[in-house]
Amino acid sequence: MKFDHRTAKKLAPGSYAIDESPGLRLEVSATRLSWTYRYRSPVDGNLRQVKLGEWPGMSVSKAKAAWEDARAARDAGADAAIAKRLQRQDGASARADEPSAYTVRRLCTDYLGSIEQRRSASSLRAVTLMFKRLLDPIANADAATITRTQAYDLMQTVSDRPALAVKLKSELAQAYDYGIDSGKLPTDTVNFWRLVMRRKLTSLGRMRAGERTTVKRVLSAIEVTALLAWLPRCSDLLRDVLTLYLWTGARGGEIVQMTGGEVTQEADGVLWWVCPKAKTKNAKRANATDFRVPLFGRAADVVRARMQSHGKGWLFPGVDGSHSKQGTISEALYKHQPYSQHKKSCYDSGLTVTHWSPHDLRRTARTMLAQLGCPHEVGEAILGHLLGGVAGRYNLHDHDSERVEWLSKLNERLEELATAADTRTALEAI
């Protein structure tokens, strides 16, 4: 098997032999990828296997170097598995009367316990898995004695994936802050994770049509017009979700979880969608509240039509009895892009606005609000962003009247573009 970062992500659990390295194997489980050396023991002739390390902490080249050393030792008459077992036994005996070190792994385990109440289940699971897969090179080292070189070397192992590297660096920095603050680490411990590779881990960008781009996409008025003209050609689900992105600026994860029970017509005569705080990205933020969205124009039409079909349940039901997933929407849109790898006979619907994702419509809505003159604080409230610093602690205004004012203006602007889109469609039909 030829092995690289791309193939690693696609491997199903199992055991894979590495080409040109007899006995070197990659053992893949649900949570980790381990390098092993399988050989016939020169001591008793039994088939044995010894673990060399874990990917990506041990790269392909390092795994092959370790395999060559292990094979040379076997050819010299040594059994690596037996030697490793005896070494563990000797080490355990030598440490029996010594206090155990507070290792990086123990620190990270304690840190995960400390953030359990402040993180969502998915976030906690992602950090746990990241630590489990990437910390092996330093996991058993004394946390208080980690050097800057060790920190740098670990970051180098993931530097080809900058987004992951930034996340790992951030979580380890927070883990060390926790260790120092809690007294589990000496107060003079240097938090090298806040010092190494500063401003050197930049995103490679999103891959689109074979090219990487770091540009944050905002659709122009002409592109929005073209998109509105195209929307009737796609599925009802995609059309309705994209419409709500544009007309409300809400997050996709909040839109697809909308239920009919969250929508009411209030005393002001406006149809309101109140997304519970627990469903929002700010669920763990103490000063966050429910996300209130007044619905105008096509957004209100979409919601009313879906309430007639689905009542108070999920307005965007999925195939498993739950709601549709945000990734389903992104995938559906990608299939319509001209550079999609899917069969064009099924998905070639004439979409001319390319290189964008559903989330870019949220950014487009925010930009359009700014162009209309919407105050910054109101625009941020409409998107569900919390103000930072002192303003976030003292300015607790709910902005309901301002949400009504500026989302109604956004609706008027979008309807102007929709009228232009209808004109364009009529001209194309002639």
C-alpha positions in Angstrom: 0.0 0.0 0.0 1.2 3.5 -0.9 0.7 5.7 2.1 0.3 9.5 2.5 -1.9 12.0 4.5 -4.7 11.8 1.9 -5.0 8.0 1.9 -4.8 7.9 5.7 -8.1 9.7 6.0 -9.8 7.2 3.8 -8.6 4.0 5.4 -11.2 1.6 7.0 -10.2 -0.2 10.2 -7.8 -3.0 9.5 -4.2 -4.0 9.0 -2.3 -2.7 6.0 1.1 -3.8 4.7 3.5 -1.1 3.5 5.1 -1.6 0.1 8.8 -2.4 0.0 9.0 -2.8 3.8 8.3 -6.5 4.6 6.7 -6.8 8.0 5.9 -3.0 8.4 2.2 -2.6 8.8 -0.3 0.2 9.6 -2.9 -0.9 12.1 -6.0 1.2 11.7 -8.7 1.4 14.4 -11.6 3.8 14.9 -9.5 6.2 16.9 -5.8 5.8 15.9 -3.3 4.6 13.3 -0.3 2.6 14.7 2.9 1.5 13.0 3.8 -2.1 13.8 6.6 -4.6 12.8 5.5 -8.2 12.3 8.3 -10.8 12.2 9.3 -14.4 13.0 11.2 -14.5 16.3 14.8 -15.6 16.0 14.5 -16.8 19.7 11.7 -19.4 19.5 10.4 -19.1 15.9 7.0 -17.7 16.9 5.3 -14.9 14.9 5.4 -11.7 16.9 4.5 -8.1 16.5 5.9 -5.0 18.1 4.5 -1.4 18.0 6.9 1.2 16.6 4.8 4.3 17.1 1.6 6.1 15.9 0.8 8.2 12.9 1.0 11.2 12.4 3.5 11.6 15.4 5.6 9.0 13.6 5.8 9.9 9.9 6.2 7.3 7.1 9.9 8.0 6.8 10.4 7.7 10.5 8.3 4.5 10.6 10.5 3.0 7.9 13.7 4.0 9.8 12.3 2.3 12.9 11.4 -0.8 10.9 15.0 -1.0 9.5 16.4 -0.8 13.0 14.0 -3.5 14.3 14.7 -5.8 11.3 18.5 -5.4 11.8 18.1 -6.3 15.5 16.1 -9.4 14.5 18.7 -10.4 12.0 21.3 -10.1 14.8 19.3 -12.5 16.9 17.3 -10.2 19.1 13.5 -10.4 19.7 12.2 -6.8 20.0 8.9 -7.8 21.6 10.6 -9.8 24.3 13.2 -7.1 24.9 10.4 -4.5 25.1 8.4 -6.6 27.6 11.5 -7.1 29.8 12.3 -3.4 29.6 8.8 -2.5 30.8 9.1 -4.9 33.7 12.5 -3.5 34.7 11.2 0.0 34.4 8.1 -0.8 36.5 10.3 -2.3 39.2 12.7 0.8 39.2 9.7 3.2 39.5 7.9 1.3 42.2 9.4 3.4 45.0 9.4 6.7 43.1 6.6 9.2 42.9 5.1 9.1 39.4 5.6 12.2 37.2 2.7 14.4 36.3 2.8 13.6 32.6 1.4 15.6 29.6 -1.2 12.9 29.2 -2.4 13.2 32.8 -2.5 17.0 32.5 -4.6 16.9 29.3 -7.0 14.3 30.9 -7.5 16.6 33.9 -7.9 19.6 31.6 -10.6 17.8 29.6 -12.4 17.1 32.9 -12.2 20.8 33.8 -13.9 22.0 30.5 -16.6 19.3 30.4 -19.3 21.7 31.6 -18.2 24.5 29.3 -18.0 22.6 26.0 -20.5 20.9 23.8 -20.3 17.1 23.6 -19.1 17.3 20.0 -16.3 19.8 20.9 -15.2 17.8 23.9 -15.1 14.6 21.8 -13.1 16.3 19.1 -10.4 17.6 21.5 -10.2 14.2 23.3 -9.6 12.5 20.0 -7.1 15.1 18.9 -5.1 14.6 22.1 -5.3 10.8 21.8 -4.0 10.8 18.2 -1.3 13.5 18.3 0.3 13.6 21.8 2.2 10.3 21.7 5.7 11.9 21.1 5.4 13.8 24.5 2.5 12.0 26.2 4.6 10.3 28.9 7.0 13.2 29.5 6.9 15.2 32.7 4.6 18.1 31.8 6.6 20.6 33.8 9.9 19.8 31.9 8.7 20.1 28.4 11.2 22.2 26.4 10.5 24.7 23.7 12.2 22.3 21.3 9.8 19.5 22.2 6.9 21.8 21.7 8.2 23.0 18.4 8.9 19.4 17.2 5.3 18.4 18.0 3.9 21.3 16.1 6.1 20.4 13.2 4.3 17.0 12.9 1.1 18.7 12.1 2.4 21.9 10.4 1.2 20.6 7.0 -2.4 20.9 8.4 -2.4 24.4 9.7 -6.0 24.4 11.0 -5.4 21.3 13.0 -2.0 22.7 14.3 -3.7 25.9 15.5 -6.3 24.0 17.3 -3.8 21.6 19.0 -1.6 24.6 20.0 -4.5 26.4 21.4 -5.8 23.5 23.5 -2.4 22.6 24.8 -1.8 26.3 25.8 -5.1 26.3 27.7 -4.3 22.9 29.3 -1.0 24.4 30.6 -2.8 27.5 31.8 -5.2 25.2 33.7 -2.3 23.2 35.2 -0.5 26.3 36.4 -3.6 28.0 37.8 -4.7 24.8 39.6 -1.3 24.2 41.1 -0.8 20.9 39.3 2.2 22.4 37.6 4.9 24.6 39.3 4.1 28.3 39.0 7.3 28.9 37.2 6.4 26.5 34.4 6.8 28.1 31.0 3.8 27.7 28.7 5.8 27.2 25.5 2.6 26.5 23.6 1.9 30.2 23.6 5.3 31.0 22.3 6.2 28.5 19.5 5.4 29.2 15.9 3.5 32.4 16.6 1.8 33.8 13.4 3.5 31.0 11.4 0.5 28.7 11.1 -1.6 30.1 8.3 -4.5 28.3 6.6 -3.9 26.7 3.3 -7.4 27.7 2.3 -10.3 25.8 0.9 -9.9 23.6 -2.1 -12.3 24.6 -4.9 -12.1 23.4 -8.5 -8.5 22.2 -7.9 -7.3 25.5 -6.5 -6.8 26.7 -3.0 -8.3 30.0 -1.9 -8.3 31.8 1.4 -10.7 34.5 0.2 -13.8 35.0 2.4 -16.5 34.9 -0.2 -19.3 37.6 -0.3 -21.7 37.5 -3.3 -22.1 40.7 -5.2 -25.5 42.2 -6.0 -25.2 40.7 -9.6 -24.4 37.3 -8.2 -27.3 37.4 -5.7 -29.6 38.3 -8.6 -28.3 35.3 -10.6 -28.6 33.0 -7.6 -32.2 34.1 -6.9 -33.0 33.4 -10.6 -31.5 29.9 -10.2 -33.1 28.9 -6.9 -36.4 27.5 -8.4 -34.3 24.9 -10.3 -32.9 23.2 -7.3 -34.6 20.9 -4.7 -37.2 22.4 -2.3 -34.9 21.6 0.7 -31.9 23.4 -0.8 -34.0 26.3 -2.1 -35.7 26.9 1.3 -32.5 26.7 3.4 -30.5 29.0 1.1 -33.4 31.5 1.2 -33.4 31.5 5.0 -29.6 32.0 5.0 -30.0 35.2 2.8 -33.1 36.6 4.5 -32.1 36.0 8.1 -28.3 35.7 8.2 -28.8 32.8 10.7 -26.3 29.9 11.0 -27.0 26.8 8.9 -26.9 24.6 12.0 -29.7 26.7 13.6 -31.8 26.8 10.4 -31.9 23.1 9.8 -33.0 22.5 13.5 -35.9 24.9 13.3 -39.3 23.5 14.5 -42.8 24.8 14.0 -43.1 25.1 17.8 -40.5 27.8 17.8 -42.4 30.1 15.4 -45.1 32.4 16.6 -46.9 35.6 15.4 -46.3 38.1 18.2 -48.2 41.2 19.2 -46.3 43.4 16.8 -47.8 41.4 13.9 -44.4 40.0 12.9 -43.8 36.3 12.5 -40.9 35.5 14.9 -38.6 32.4 15.0 -37.1 32.0 18.5 -34.2 29.5 18.4 -33.5 28.2 21.9 -30.1 29.1 23.3 -29.3 25.4 23.7 -29.4 25.0 19.9 -27.1 27.9 19.2 -23.3 28.2 19.0 -23.4 30.3 22.2 -25.1 27.6 24.3 -22.3 27.5 26.8 -22.0 31.3 27.1 -23.5 32.7 30.3 -24.6 36.0 28.8 -26.2 34.4 25.7 -29.9 34.3 25.2 -32.4 32.7 22.8 -31.8 33.7 19.2 -34.7 35.8 18.1 -35.3 36.3 14.3 -38.2 38.3 12.7 -39.2 36.7 9.4 -40.1 38.8 6.4 -40.9 38.2 2.8 -39.7 34.9 1.4 -38.4 33.8 4.7 -41.8 34.0 6.2 -43.3 32.3 3.2 -40.9 29.4 3.5 -41.6 28.9 7.2 -45.4 29.1 6.8 -45.4 26.6 4.0 -43.3 24.2 5.9 -45.4 24.6 9.1 -48.4 23.6 7.0 -46.6 20.4 6.0 -44.8 19.5 9.3 -46.8 21.3 12.0 -44.8 21.9 15.2 -42.1 19.3 14.4 -38.9 19.6 12.4 -39.5 22.0 9.5 -36.5 20.4 7.7 -36.9 16.7 8.6 -34.1 14.3 7.7 -34.2 10.7 6.7 -33.5 9.3 10.2 -36.5 11.0 12.0 -34.4 13.9 13.1 -33.6 17.1 11.3 -31.6 17.5 8.1 -27.9 18.1 8.6 -26.0 21.2 7.7 -23.5 19.1 5.8 -26.3 17.7 3.6 -27.1 21.2 2.4 -23.4 21.9 1.6 -23.1 18.7 -0.3 -26.3 19.3 -2.2 -25.0 22.7 -3.3 -21.6 21.3 -4.3 -23.3 18.8 -6.6 -24.7 21.7 -8.6 -21.3 23.4 -9.1 -19.8 23.0 -12.6 -16.6 21.6 -11.1 -18.4 18.9 -9.1 -17.2 15.4 -9.7 -20.8 14.1 -9.7 -22.6 13.1 -12.8 -23.6 16.2 -14.7 -26.6 14.5 -16.2 -28.2 14.6 -12.7 -26.9 17.9 -11.3 -26.2 20.2 -14.3 -28.9 22.8 -13.5 -27.3 25.9 -14.9 -25.8 27.4 -11.7 -23.5 30.2 -12.8 -22.5 31.6 -9.4 -19.5 29.4 -8.5 -16.9 29.0 -5.7 -19.2 29.6 -2.7 -20.7 27.7 0.1 -24.0 28.2 2.0 -22.2 29.9 4.9 -21.0 32.6 2.4 -24.7 33.7 2.2 -24.6 34.5 5.9 -21.6 36.7 5.3 -23.4 38.2 2.2 -26.4 39.1 4.4 -24.2 40.8 6.9 -22.4 42.8 4.2 -25.7 43.8 2.7 -26.9 45.1 6.1 -23.8 47.1 6.4 -24.3 48.6 2.9 -27.8 49.6 3.9 -26.5 51.5 6.9 -27.3 49.0 9.7 -25.3 49.9 12.9 -22.6 47.5 13.8 -24.1 46.3 17.1 -27.4 45.7 15.5 -25.9 43.7 12.6 -23.9 41.6 15.0 -27.1 40.9 17.1 -29.0 39.9 13.9 -26.3 37.3 13.2 -26.3 36.0 16.8 -22.8 37.3 17.6 -22.1 38.3 21.2 -20.3 41.6 21.8 -16.9 41.2 23.3 -15.2 43.0 26.3 -16.9 45.5 28.4 -19.7 46.2 25.9 -20.7 42.5 26.0 -21.0 42.7 29.8 -22.9 45.9 30.1 -24.9 46.3 26.9 -27.7 43.8 27.4 -30.3 45.4 25.0 -32.2 42.8 23.1 -32.4 44.8 19.8 -35.8 43.4 18.9 -37.1 46.6 17.4 -33.9 47.1 15.5 -34.0 43.5 14.2 -37.4 44.2 12.8 -36.3 47.4 11.2 -33.2 46.2 9.5 -34.3 42.7 8.5 -37.3 44.3 6.8 -35.0 46.6 5.0 -32.8 43.6 4.0 -36.0 41.9 2.7 -36.8 45.0 0.6 -33.3 45.0 -0.9 -33.5 41.3 -1.7 -36.9 41.7 -3.3 -35.4 44.4 -5.5 -32.8 41.9 -6.6 -35.4 39.1 -6.9 -37.5 41.4 -9.3 -34.4 41.8 -11.4 -33.9 38.0 -11.3 -37.5 37.5 -12.5 -36.9 39.9 -15.4 -33.7 38.0 -16.2 -35.5 34.7 -16.2 -38.3 36.0 -18.5 -35.7 37.4 -21.0 -33.9 34.0 -21.0 -37.2 32.3 -21.8 -37.9 34.4 -24.9 
